[in-house]
């Protein structure tokens, strides 16, 4: 993410999203009621008399401003769509007040105008600017002849797969079976080779296949093998990927990885809850009490609840009392677990009666 232009006095900022993660950040930076301006395209009815052009219309690109009413980030397609009534644009092409959807795109500037830029949103922009454009890691989860791939991004895990080997038989030394295994491994390599500058590959799974795949890498793709580590998990598939995240392997490899950090903090929360200690609080009422008592060491807040549940004042209070606020992504399993606790929880310095 880049800040192209900023007018603090009038609450205006021009941002340039450069990665898929940036679009995810924008989906939380932009709020209902904001005014946004960006280039967009619309098919306009042609009036030149050309019947073919008249039927299809003419596609025109222009800058449009809307007042945001609806925000949708589609995690599987990586598309961010912003919908609302038009407040600025060429009136000869499109009437003011009519509704329009602007799709925010990578490498296309977007101008945002807010009445108030809250501290947490400014921090989020700084986070996206500092974040590396590289993937933190790729997890390859193998079980039998099926591979699932997890790309570790800031917003969570982007899944690829499953990749199917369709290998029958159990005789490891069978030549025809080994040939099919190699084809399966090659198909898996072709997928991970789509991504450049990956710092770490984590090969996970419960049995033989992860070890055999690693051996294949050492023989055929030694550069990837040098950046790979093996991780034992109880299962393959997406469950195996989640297990790798939960046990802190990714966090050990890169301390800056946000999702692994969030998972480890949530794991500590759930561990304290399972012990039945009084050094945790969850739900708005319990957390309010803990914050007012100055007992909160770490406040965990679900990203999509900050505005809807008016949590900004609470977050500021925690930081003013030397506590730490951690915004948890709603896009991974840990975020869904936090949502079930009321979207807010806290680790405490001391119990609150």
C-alpha positions in Angstrom: 0.0 0.0 0.0 1.2 3.5 -0.8 -0.2 6.9 0.4 -0.2 9.0 -2.8 -1.8 12.1 -1.2 -3.0 13.1 2.2 -5.0 16.1 3.3 -5.4 15.8 7.1 -7.3 19.0 7.4 -10.1 17.9 5.1 -9.9 14.2 6.0 -8.9 13.0 2.5 -6.4 10.3 1.6 -5.4 8.8 -1.7 -4.2 5.2 -1.4 -2.7 2.8 -3.9 -3.4 -0.9 -3.2 -0.5 -3.0 -4.5 -1.3 -6.5 -3.3 -4.3 -8.7 -2.5 -3.6 -8.1 1.2 -3.9 -4.4 0.5 -7.5 -4.9 -0.8 -8.3 -6.8 2.3 -6.9 -3.9 4.4 -9.0 -1.5 2.4 -12.2 -3.5 3.1 -11.7 -2.5 6.8 -10.3 0.9 6.2 -13.3 2.0 4.2 -16.4 2.3 6.2 -20.1 2.8 5.5 -20.7 6.6 5.1 -17.3 7.3 3.6 -17.0 9.0 0.3 -14.7 7.2 -2.2 -13.5 8.2 -5.7 -12.0 5.9 -8.2 -11.8 5.1 -11.9 -14.7 2.9 -13.0 -16.2 1.6 -16.2 -19.8 1.5 -17.4 -21.4 0.5 -20.7 -23.3 3.4 -22.1 -26.0 3.2 -24.8 -24.6 4.3 -28.1 -26.6 6.8 -30.1 -24.6 7.0 -33.3 -27.0 4.8 -35.2 -24.7 1.8 -35.4 -27.1 -1.0 -34.5 -24.4 -3.4 -33.2 -22.9 -0.7 -31.0 -26.3 0.4 -30.0 -27.3 -3.1 -28.8 -24.1 -3.6 -26.8 -23.4 -0.1 -25.7 -20.1 1.6 -25.5 -17.7 1.0 -22.6 -16.5 4.3 -21.0 -14.0 4.8 -18.2 -14.2 7.8 -15.9 -13.7 8.9 -12.3 -16.7 8.4 -10.1 -17.5 9.3 -6.5 -20.0 7.4 -4.3 -21.1 7.5 -0.7 -20.4 4.0 0.6 -23.4 2.0 1.7 -22.1 -1.6 1.3 -18.7 -3.2 1.4 -17.9 -6.7 0.1 -14.5 -8.4 0.1 -14.7 -11.8 -1.7 -11.9 -13.8 -0.2 -11.9 -16.5 -2.8 -11.8 -14.1 -5.8 -9.9 -11.3 -4.1 -12.4 -8.7 -5.2 -13.4 -5.7 -3.2 -16.7 -4.1 -4.2 -18.1 -0.8 -2.9 -21.7 0.2 -3.5 -23.6 3.4 -2.9 -25.3 6.4 -4.5 -23.2 8.5 -6.9 -22.1 11.9 -5.5 -19.7 12.9 -8.3 -19.3 12.0 -12.0 -20.1 13.0 -15.5 -23.9 13.8 -15.3 -24.3 13.4 -19.1 -23.3 9.8 -18.7 -24.6 8.8 -15.3 -27.1 10.6 -13.1 -26.2 11.7 -9.6 -28.0 9.8 -6.8 -28.2 6.5 -8.8 -26.5 3.5 -7.3 -23.2 2.2 -8.6 -20.6 -0.4 -7.6 -16.9 0.5 -7.8 -14.5 -2.5 -7.8 -11.3 -1.5 -6.1 -8.4 -2.9 -8.0 -4.7 -3.5 -7.4 -2.5 -0.6 -8.8 -5.6 1.6 -9.2 -5.6 4.6 -6.8 -8.6 5.2 -4.6 -9.5 8.4 -2.9 -11.1 8.2 0.6 -12.9 11.0 2.4 -13.9 10.5 6.0 -15.3 12.7 8.7 -13.0 11.1 11.2 -9.9 9.0 10.7 -9.7 6.8 13.8 -6.4 5.8 15.4 -6.9 2.1 14.6 -7.5 2.8 10.9 -4.4 4.9 10.6 -2.4 2.1 12.3 -3.9 -0.4 9.8 -2.7 1.8 6.9 0.8 1.9 8.4 0.7 -1.9 8.9 -0.2 -2.4 5.3 2.6 -0.1 4.1 5.2 -1.8 6.2 4.1 -5.3 5.4 6.2 -7.3 3.0 4.7 -8.1 -0.4 6.1 -11.6 -0.2 4.1 -14.5 1.1 5.3 -15.4 4.6 5.1 -19.1 3.8 3.4 -21.8 1.8 2.1 -24.8 3.7 1.8 -28.0 1.7 -0.4 -30.5 3.6 -0.2 -34.1 2.3 -2.2 -37.1 3.2 -2.3 -40.2 1.0 -2.3 -39.0 -2.6 -4.0 -35.6 -1.9 -2.2 -32.3 -1.4 -3.8 -29.1 -0.1 -1.9 -25.8 -0.2 -2.2 -22.9 2.1 -0.8 -19.5 1.2 -0.1 -17.5 4.4 -1.3 -14.0 3.8 -2.0 -11.1 6.2 -5.8 -11.6 5.9 -5.6 -15.3 6.6 -5.0 -18.4 4.6 -5.7 -18.5 0.9 -6.3 -22.2 -0.1 -5.4 -24.0 -3.3 -6.4 -27.5 -4.0 -7.0 -30.2 -3.4 -4.5 -31.7 -5.9 -5.4 -35.3 -6.5 -2.9 -38.0 -7.3 -5.4 -40.9 -7.9 -2.7 -43.4 -7.0 -3.9 -47.0 -6.3 -2.1 -49.7 -4.5 0.1 -49.7 -1.4 3.4 -51.2 -2.7 5.9 -48.4 -2.4 8.5 -50.1 -4.6 6.1 -50.7 -7.5 7.7 -48.8 -10.5 4.4 -47.8 -12.1 3.1 -46.6 -8.8 6.2 -44.5 -8.2 5.8 -43.0 -11.6 2.3 -41.9 -10.7 3.6 -40.5 -7.4 6.2 -38.5 -9.2 3.5 -37.1 -11.5 1.5 -36.1 -8.4 4.5 -34.4 -6.8 5.2 -32.6 -10.1 1.7 -31.3 -10.3 2.0 -30.0 -6.7 5.3 -28.3 -7.6 3.7 -26.6 -10.6 1.2 -25.0 -8.3 3.7 -23.7 -5.7 6.0 -22.4 -8.5 3.3 -19.9 -9.5 4.4 -17.8 -6.5 7.7 -16.0 -6.4 10.0 -15.1 -3.6 8.5 -17.5 -1.1 10.7 -17.6 2.0 9.6 -20.9 3.5 7.8 -24.0 2.5 6.3 -26.1 5.3 5.6 -29.7 4.3 3.0 -31.2 6.7 1.1 -34.4 7.1 0.7 -37.5 9.2 2.6 -40.2 7.3 4.8 -41.4 4.4 3.9 -38.9 1.7 5.4 -35.8 3.2 8.8 -37.5 3.7 8.7 -39.0 0.2 7.7 -35.6 -1.3 10.6 -33.9 0.5 13.0 -36.6 -0.9 11.6 -35.8 -4.4 12.3 -32.1 -3.8 15.9 -32.7 -2.7 16.4 -34.8 -5.9 14.6 -32.6 -8.4 14.2 -29.1 -6.8 17.0 -28.6 -4.3 16.5 -24.8 -4.1 12.9 -25.4 -2.8 14.1 -28.2 -0.6 16.6 -25.8 1.1 13.7 -23.5 2.0 11.5 -26.4 3.2 10.9 -27.9 6.7 8.9 -31.0 7.7 6.1 -30.8 10.2 4.2 -33.7 11.7 0.4 -33.2 11.9 -2.4 -35.5 12.9 -4.2 -35.1 9.6 -3.7 -33.6 6.1 -5.9 -31.3 4.2 -7.1 -28.0 5.6 -7.1 -29.4 9.1 -3.4 -30.1 8.8 -2.8 -26.5 7.6 -4.7 -25.2 10.6 -2.7 -27.5 12.9 0.6 -26.0 11.6 -0.7 -22.5 12.3 -1.9 -23.3 15.7 1.4 -24.9 16.9 3.4 -21.7 16.1 5.6 -23.1 13.4 5.0 -20.1 11.1 5.5 -17.7 13.9 8.9 -19.1 14.7 9.9 -18.7 11.0 8.8 -15.1 10.8 7.9 -13.0 13.8 6.2 -10.5 11.6 3.6 -12.9 10.4 0.3 -11.5 11.7 -1.9 -14.5 11.3 0.4 -16.9 13.2 0.8 -14.3 15.9 -3.0 -13.9 16.2 -3.4 -17.7 16.4 -0.8 -17.9 19.2 -2.5 -15.2 21.2 -5.9 -16.8 20.8 -4.4 -20.2 21.8 -3.2 -18.5 25.0 -6.7 -17.1 25.6 -8.3 -20.5 25.1 -5.7 -22.2 27.3 -6.4 -19.8 30.2 -10.1 -20.4 29.7 -9.7 -24.2 29.8 -7.8 -23.8 33.1 -10.7 -21.9 34.6 -8.5 -19.0 35.7 -9.9 -15.5 36.4 -7.2 -13.9 34.2 -9.4 -13.8 31.1 -12.5 -11.8 30.2 -14.8 -12.2 27.2 -18.0 -10.5 26.0 -18.7 -6.8 26.1 -19.8 -6.7 29.7 -16.9 -8.6 31.2 -14.3 -6.8 29.1 -15.8 -3.4 29.9 -15.4 -4.2 33.6 -11.8 -5.3 33.2 -10.9 -2.2 31.1 -12.4 0.1 33.7 -10.4 -1.7 36.4 -7.1 -1.2 34.4 -6.6 -4.9 34.4 -6.3 -5.6 30.6 -2.9 -6.6 29.4 -4.0 -7.6 25.9 -7.3 -6.7 24.3 -8.5 -9.0 21.4 -11.0 -7.4 19.1 -12.5 -8.9 15.9 -11.8 -6.6 13.0 -15.4 -6.4 11.6 -16.9 -5.5 15.0 -14.9 -2.4 15.8 -17.2 0.0 14.0 -20.5 -2.0 14.4 -20.1 -2.4 18.1 -18.5 1.0 18.8 -15.3 -0.4 20.3 -12.9 2.4 19.4 -13.1 4.2 22.8 -12.6 1.0 24.6 -9.5 0.3 22.5 -8.1 3.8 23.2 -8.6 3.3 27.0 -6.6 0.1 27.0 -3.7 1.7 25.1 -3.8 4.7 27.4 -3.4 2.3 30.4 -0.3 0.7 28.7 -2.3 -2.3 27.5 -2.0 -3.8 24.0 -4.8 -3.9 21.4 -4.7 -6.8 18.9 -7.1 -6.7 16.0 -8.0 -10.2 15.0 -8.9 -11.1 11.4 -12.4 -12.5 10.9 -11.1 -14.5 7.9 -9.4 -17.4 9.7 -10.6 -20.0 12.2 -9.4 -18.2 15.2 -11.4 -15.1 14.3 -14.5 -17.3 14.1 -13.8 -18.7 17.5 -13.4 -15.1 18.9 -16.7 -14.2 17.3 -18.5 -16.9 19.2 -17.2 -15.2 22.4 -18.8 -11.9 21.5 -16.1 -10.6 19.2 -14.1 -9.3 22.1 -11.9 -10.8 24.8 -9.0 -9.9 27.0 -6.0 -11.4 28.8 -5.7 -9.8 32.2 -2.8 -8.7 34.4 -4.8 -9.8 37.5 -8.2 -11.2 38.2 -11.2 -8.8 38.4 -13.9 -9.6 41.0 
